[in-house]
Amino acid sequence: MTHFKSGLLTTAIATLGLAFGAAAFAAEKPTVLLVHGAFAESSSWNAVVAELQEQDYPVIAVANPLRSVKSDAAYLADVVANTKGPVILVGHSYGGSVISNQAADQEKIKALVYVAAFAPEQGENIAELSGRYPGGTLGPTLAAPVLLKDGNKDLYIQQDKFAAQFAADVPAAEAALMAATQRPVTEAALHEASGNPAWKKIPSWAIYGTADKNIPAAAMKFMAERAGAKKIVEVKNASHVVMTSNPEQVAKLIVEAAQATTK
């Protein structure tokens, strides 16, 4: 009986040691901050979160306010400041503008990953960048704006047009949920001039789909190349929510960025 109890204790200690070892290993890795864009919300990253957590990366899917580039960037800066250790910033769509507007001298930010995202230069805005290249069809799919008391307008995609416009390669039932839970962006945010971009000093990576109807693939390629992205991945026939339809490829690129910048 004594030998049996001793064996159980040894096993328990070994198991506890493995648990603490895994936690310590995870703590050594950078925290991945996932920043969703307009017409989406944090759950759009769910499959990517699962992929990263399986590899012991700490992850936070940030609730992007979608009110203005400046205020949203300030909110993200607060999240970065309150996150222990180094971070990898990952932005989707409008979220790319938000991560671009972080202070480039923050030592905590090791890499930027643009996922079907805008990477604006100083003075550029999202509306202009969207229309610079042909192929974007977002405008006609927008619902009548919601008028706000402060004079601004909230924009949504019409639910019956959401799947075809935003998530054509996502199962219909999931796309319907995304349409119902989409979060609006203010019209002003889409016309707000961007500040000095962090990608001029912080290394970046980019991934996007060739069938994106929100941001033409040519526009994303131009922005990624201009930012000097270390690697650019084009996912054939992927929609604007490439992180939802192709989470493995997105997570793989994030891990690559993390490993390249936090050795």
The 8 nearest C-alpha neighbors of each residue, nearest first, counted from 0:
[[1, 3, 2, 4, 5, 6, 7, 8],
 [2, 0, 4, 3, 5, 6, 7, 8],
 [1, 3, 5, 0, 4, 6, 7, 8],
 [4, 2, 0, 6, 1, 5, 7, 8],
 [5, 3, 7, 1, 6, 2, 8, 0],
 [6, 4, 2, 8, 3, 7, 1, 9],
 [5, 7, 9, 3, 4, 8, 2, 10],
 [6, 8, 4, 10, 5, 9, 11, 3],
 [9, 7, 11, 5, 10, 6, 12, 4],
 [8, 10, 6, 12, 7, 11, 13, 5],
 [11, 9, 13, 7, 8, 12, 14, 6],
 [10, 12, 8, 14, 13, 9, 15, 7],
 [13, 11, 15, 9, 14, 10, 16, 8],
 [12, 14, 16, 10, 15, 11, 9, 17],
 [15, 13, 11, 17, 16, 12, 10, 18],
 [16, 14, 18, 12, 17, 13, 11, 19],
 [17, 15, 13, 19, 14, 18, 20, 12],
 [16, 18, 20, 14, 15, 19, 21, 13],
 [19, 17, 15, 21, 20, 16, 22, 14],
 [20, 18, 22, 16, 21, 17, 23, 15],
 [19, 21, 17, 23, 18, 22, 16, 24],
 [22, 20, 24, 18, 23, 19, 17, 25],
 [23, 21, 19, 25, 24, 20, 26, 18],
 [22, 24, 26, 20, 21, 25, 19, 27],
 [23, 25, 21, 27, 22, 26, 20, 28],
 [26, 24, 55, 22, 27, 28, 23, 56],
 [25, 27, 23, 24, 28, 22, 29, 57],
 [28, 26, 24, 25, 23, 29, 84, 22],
 [27, 29, 25, 26, 56, 30, 24, 57],
 [30, 28, 85, 86, 31, 87, 84, 27],
 [29, 31, 86, 57, 58, 87, 32, 56],
 [30, 32, 58, 87, 86, 88, 57, 29],
 [31, 33, 59, 88, 60, 58, 89, 87],
 [34, 32, 60, 89, 61, 90, 59, 31],
 [35, 33, 90, 61, 94, 89, 91, 63],
 [36, 34, 91, 94, 40, 41, 90, 63],
 [37, 35, 93, 94, 92, 91, 39, 38],
 [36, 38, 184, 39, 93, 183, 182, 65],
 [37, 39, 181, 182, 183, 155, 36, 184],
 [40, 38, 181, 37, 182, 36, 35, 43],
 [41, 39, 42, 35, 43, 182, 181, 62],
 [40, 42, 43, 60, 44, 62, 35, 61],
 [43, 41, 45, 44, 40, 60, 39, 46],
 [42, 44, 41, 45, 40, 243, 39, 242],
 [43, 45, 42, 47, 46, 41, 48, 242],
 [46, 44, 42, 48, 47, 43, 49, 41],
 [45, 47, 49, 48, 246, 44, 50, 243],
 [48, 46, 246, 50, 44, 49, 45, 250],
 [49, 47, 45, 51, 46, 50, 52, 44],
 [50, 48, 46, 52, 47, 51, 53, 45],
 [49, 51, 47, 53, 48, 52, 250, 46],
 [52, 50, 54, 48, 53, 56, 49, 47],
 [53, 51, 55, 49, 54, 56, 50, 48],
 [52, 54, 50, 51, 55, 49, 56, 48],
 [53, 55, 52, 51, 56, 50, 25, 49],
 [56, 54, 52, 25, 53, 57, 51, 24],
 [55, 57, 52, 51, 54, 25, 28, 58],
 [56, 58, 30, 31, 55, 52, 25, 29],
 [59, 57, 31, 30, 32, 56, 48, 60],
 [58, 60, 32, 61, 33, 31, 57, 30],
 [61, 59, 33, 41, 32, 34, 62, 58],
 [60, 62, 34, 59, 63, 33, 41, 32],
 [63, 61, 41, 64, 60, 40, 34, 35],
 [62, 64, 65, 61, 34, 35, 71, 36],
 [63, 65, 66, 71, 62, 67, 74, 184],
 [66, 64, 184, 63, 67, 71, 37, 185],
 [65, 67, 64, 185, 184, 188, 71, 70],
 [68, 66, 188, 70, 69, 71, 65, 187],
 [67, 69, 71, 70, 188, 72, 97, 191],
 [68, 70, 72, 67, 71, 73, 100, 97],
 [69, 71, 73, 67, 72, 68, 74, 66],
 [70, 72, 74, 68, 73, 69, 67, 64],
 [73, 71, 97, 75, 69, 70, 74, 100],
 [74, 72, 70, 76, 71, 75, 69, 77],
 [73, 75, 71, 77, 76, 72, 70, 78],
 [76, 74, 78, 72, 77, 73, 79, 71],
 [75, 77, 73, 79, 74, 78, 72, 80],
 [78, 76, 80, 74, 75, 79, 81, 73],
 [77, 79, 75, 81, 76, 80, 82, 74],
 [80, 78, 76, 82, 77, 81, 75, 86],
 [81, 79, 77, 78, 82, 76, 83, 107],
 [82, 80, 78, 79, 77, 83, 76, 84],
 [83, 81, 79, 80, 78, 84, 30, 86],
 [82, 84, 81, 85, 80, 30, 79, 86],
 [83, 85, 82, 29, 107, 86, 30, 27],
 [86, 84, 107, 29, 108, 30, 109, 83],
 [85, 87, 30, 29, 108, 31, 107, 109],
 [86, 88, 31, 110, 109, 108, 32, 111],
 [89, 87, 111, 32, 31, 112, 110, 86],
 [90, 88, 112, 33, 111, 34, 113, 32],
 [91, 89, 95, 94, 34, 113, 114, 33],
 [90, 92, 114, 94, 116, 35, 36, 95],
 [116, 91, 93, 36, 94, 115, 95, 117],
 [94, 92, 36, 95, 96, 37, 117, 91],
 [95, 93, 90, 36, 91, 97, 92, 96],
 [96, 94, 90, 117, 116, 93, 98, 97],
 [95, 97, 99, 94, 93, 117, 98, 118],
 [96, 98, 94, 72, 100, 95, 99, 68],
 [99, 97, 95, 100, 101, 96, 90, 94],
 [100, 98, 196, 197, 96, 97, 101, 95],
 [101, 99, 97, 98, 196, 72, 194, 197],
 [100, 102, 99, 98, 197, 103, 72, 76],
 [103, 101, 104, 105, 197, 100, 196, 76],
 [102, 104, 197, 105, 200, 101, 201, 198],
 [103, 105, 102, 106, 200, 197, 108, 201],
 [106, 104, 107, 103, 108, 102, 101, 109],
 [105, 107, 108, 104, 109, 85, 103, 86],
 [106, 108, 85, 105, 86, 109, 84, 79],
 [109, 107, 86, 106, 105, 110, 87, 85],
 [108, 110, 87, 260, 86, 107, 85, 201],
 [111, 109, 87, 202, 203, 201, 108, 88],
 [110, 112, 203, 88, 89, 87, 202, 204],
 [113, 111, 89, 204, 203, 205, 88, 90],
 [112, 114, 205, 116, 90, 95, 89, 204],
 [113, 115, 91, 116, 206, 207, 90, 205],
 [116, 114, 207, 92, 91, 206, 239, 113],
 [92, 117, 115, 91, 95, 114, 113, 93],
 [116, 118, 95, 96, 92, 119, 93, 219],
 [117, 119, 95, 222, 96, 99, 116, 120],
 [120, 118, 123, 117, 96, 121, 193, 124],
 [119, 121, 123, 196, 122, 193, 118, 195],
 [120, 122, 194, 195, 193, 123, 196, 119],
 [121, 123, 192, 193, 120, 194, 124, 119],
 [124, 122, 192, 193, 120, 121, 119, 125],
 [125, 123, 192, 190, 191, 127, 126, 193],
 [124, 126, 128, 189, 127, 129, 190, 123],
 [125, 127, 129, 189, 128, 124, 190, 130],
 [128, 126, 130, 129, 125, 124, 131, 123],
 [127, 129, 125, 131, 130, 126, 124, 218],
 [130, 128, 126, 127, 214, 131, 125, 135],
 [131, 129, 127, 132, 128, 126, 133, 135],
 [130, 132, 128, 129, 127, 133, 218, 126],
 [131, 133, 130, 218, 215, 217, 134, 129],
 [134, 132, 135, 130, 215, 131, 217, 129],
 [133, 135, 215, 136, 212, 132, 214, 213],
 [134, 136, 212, 213, 215, 214, 137, 133],
 [137, 135, 212, 138, 213, 134, 139, 164],
 [136, 138, 140, 213, 139, 135, 141, 212],
 [139, 137, 140, 141, 136, 135, 156, 213],
 [140, 138, 141, 137, 136, 142, 156, 157],
 [139, 141, 137, 138, 156, 157, 160, 142],
 [142, 140, 156, 157, 139, 138, 155, 143],
 [143, 141, 157, 156, 155, 144, 140, 154],
 [142, 144, 145, 141, 154, 155, 157, 156],
 [145, 143, 154, 153, 152, 142, 146, 155],
 [144, 146, 153, 152, 147, 143, 154, 155],
 [147, 145, 152, 144, 151, 153, 148, 150],
 [148, 146, 151, 149, 150, 152, 145, 153],
 [147, 149, 150, 146, 151, 152, 145, 153],
 [148, 150, 147, 151, 146, 152, 153, 185],
 [151, 149, 148, 147, 152, 146, 187, 153],
 [150, 152, 147, 149, 146, 185, 187, 186],
 [151, 153, 146, 145, 185, 186, 147, 144],
 [154, 152, 185, 145, 144, 184, 183, 186],
 [153, 155, 183, 144, 184, 185, 186, 152],
 [156, 154, 183, 142, 141, 38, 157, 153],
 [155, 157, 141, 142, 140, 161, 158, 38],
 [158, 156, 142, 160, 141, 159, 140, 161],
 [157, 159, 161, 178, 160, 156, 179, 175],
 [158, 160, 157, 161, 162, 178, 175, 156],
 [161, 159, 158, 157, 163, 162, 140, 164],
 [160, 162, 158, 164, 165, 163, 159, 178],
 [163, 161, 166, 167, 165, 164, 174, 160],
 [162, 164, 167, 161, 160, 165, 166, 159],
 [165, 163, 161, 162, 212, 160, 166, 167],
 [164, 166, 162, 161, 239, 163, 167, 238],
 [167, 165, 162, 169, 168, 238, 240, 163],
 [166, 168, 163, 162, 169, 238, 165, 164],
 [169, 167, 166, 238, 244, 237, 170, 236],
 [168, 170, 166, 167, 244, 174, 171, 173],
 [171, 169, 173, 172, 174, 168, 167, 166],
 [170, 172, 174, 173, 175, 169, 162, 167],
 [173, 171, 175, 174, 170, 176, 169, 177],
 [172, 174, 176, 175, 170, 171, 177, 169],
 [173, 175, 177, 171, 176, 172, 162, 169],
 [176, 174, 178, 172, 173, 177, 171, 179],
 [177, 175, 173, 179, 178, 174, 180, 172],
 [176, 178, 174, 180, 175, 179, 181, 173],
 [179, 177, 175, 158, 176, 181, 180, 161],
 [178, 180, 176, 177, 181, 175, 158, 174],
 [181, 179, 177, 178, 176, 182, 40, 39],
 [182, 180, 38, 39, 178, 177, 179, 40],
 [181, 183, 38, 39, 40, 180, 37, 184],
 [184, 182, 154, 155, 38, 153, 37, 181],
 [183, 185, 65, 37, 154, 153, 66, 186],
 [186, 184, 153, 187, 188, 152, 66, 154],
 [185, 187, 188, 189, 152, 153, 154, 184],
 [186, 188, 190, 185, 189, 191, 151, 67],
 [189, 187, 67, 191, 185, 190, 186, 68],
 [188, 190, 125, 126, 187, 186, 191, 124],
 [191, 189, 187, 124, 188, 126, 125, 192],
 [192, 190, 188, 124, 189, 187, 193, 68],
 [193, 191, 122, 124, 123, 190, 194, 121],
 [192, 194, 122, 121, 123, 124, 191, 119],
 [195, 193, 121, 100, 196, 122, 192, 120],
 [194, 196, 121, 197, 100, 120, 193, 99],
 [197, 195, 99, 198, 100, 194, 199, 120],
 [196, 198, 103, 99, 199, 200, 101, 201],
 [199, 197, 201, 200, 196, 226, 202, 99],
 [198, 200, 197, 196, 201, 226, 103, 202],
 [201, 199, 198, 197, 103, 202, 104, 196],
 [200, 202, 198, 110, 197, 199, 103, 203],
 [203, 201, 110, 198, 111, 200, 228, 229],
 [202, 204, 111, 228, 112, 110, 229, 198],
 [203, 205, 112, 228, 230, 229, 113, 231],
 [206, 204, 113, 231, 112, 114, 223, 232],
 [207, 205, 232, 114, 231, 233, 115, 113],
 [208, 206, 115, 233, 114, 234, 241, 232],
 [209, 207, 237, 234, 210, 238, 211, 233],
 [208, 210, 236, 235, 216, 211, 237, 234],
 [211, 209, 236, 238, 237, 208, 212, 235],
 [210, 212, 238, 239, 208, 209, 213, 214],
 [213, 211, 135, 136, 214, 164, 215, 210],
 [214, 212, 135, 137, 211, 136, 239, 215],
 [213, 215, 129, 135, 212, 211, 216, 218],
 [216, 214, 218, 134, 217, 135, 211, 212],
 [215, 217, 219, 218, 209, 220, 214, 211],
 [216, 218, 220, 215, 219, 221, 132, 214],
 [219, 217, 221, 215, 216, 220, 132, 222],
 [220, 218, 222, 216, 221, 217, 223, 215],
 [219, 221, 217, 223, 218, 222, 224, 216],
 [220, 222, 218, 224, 219, 223, 225, 217],
 [221, 223, 225, 219, 224, 220, 118, 226],
 [224, 222, 226, 220, 225, 228, 221, 219],
 [223, 225, 227, 221, 226, 222, 228, 220],
 [226, 224, 222, 227, 223, 221, 228, 220],
 [227, 225, 223, 224, 228, 198, 222, 199],
 [226, 228, 224, 225, 229, 223, 203, 202],
 [229, 227, 203, 204, 230, 223, 226, 224],
 [228, 230, 204, 203, 227, 231, 202, 205],
 [229, 231, 204, 228, 205, 232, 203, 206],
 [230, 232, 205, 206, 204, 228, 233, 229],
 [233, 231, 206, 205, 234, 207, 230, 252],
 [234, 232, 207, 208, 206, 235, 209, 231],
 [235, 233, 208, 237, 207, 209, 232, 236],
 [234, 236, 209, 237, 208, 233, 210, 207],
 [237, 235, 210, 209, 208, 234, 238, 211],
 [238, 236, 208, 210, 235, 234, 241, 209],
 [237, 239, 211, 210, 240, 208, 166, 241],
 [238, 240, 211, 165, 241, 115, 166, 213],
 [241, 239, 242, 243, 238, 166, 244, 165],
 [240, 242, 244, 245, 243, 239, 238, 237],
 [243, 241, 246, 240, 245, 244, 249, 44],
 [244, 242, 241, 240, 246, 245, 43, 44],
 [243, 245, 241, 169, 242, 246, 168, 240],
 [246, 244, 242, 241, 247, 243, 248, 249],
 [247, 245, 242, 47, 249, 248, 243, 46],
 [248, 246, 250, 249, 245, 251, 50, 47],
 [249, 247, 251, 246, 250, 245, 252, 242],
 [248, 250, 246, 252, 251, 247, 242, 253],
 [251, 249, 253, 247, 252, 248, 47, 246],
 [252, 250, 248, 254, 249, 253, 247, 255],
 [251, 253, 255, 249, 254, 250, 256, 248],
 [254, 252, 250, 256, 255, 251, 257, 249],
 [255, 253, 257, 251, 256, 252, 258, 250],
 [254, 256, 252, 258, 253, 257, 259, 251],
 [257, 255, 253, 259, 254, 258, 252, 260],
 [258, 256, 254, 260, 255, 259, 261, 253],
 [257, 259, 255, 256, 260, 261, 254, 262],
 [260, 258, 256, 257, 255, 261, 262, 254],
 [259, 261, 257, 258, 109, 262, 256, 110],
 [262, 260, 258, 257, 259, 109, 29, 28],
 [261, 260, 258, 259, 257, 28, 27, 29]]
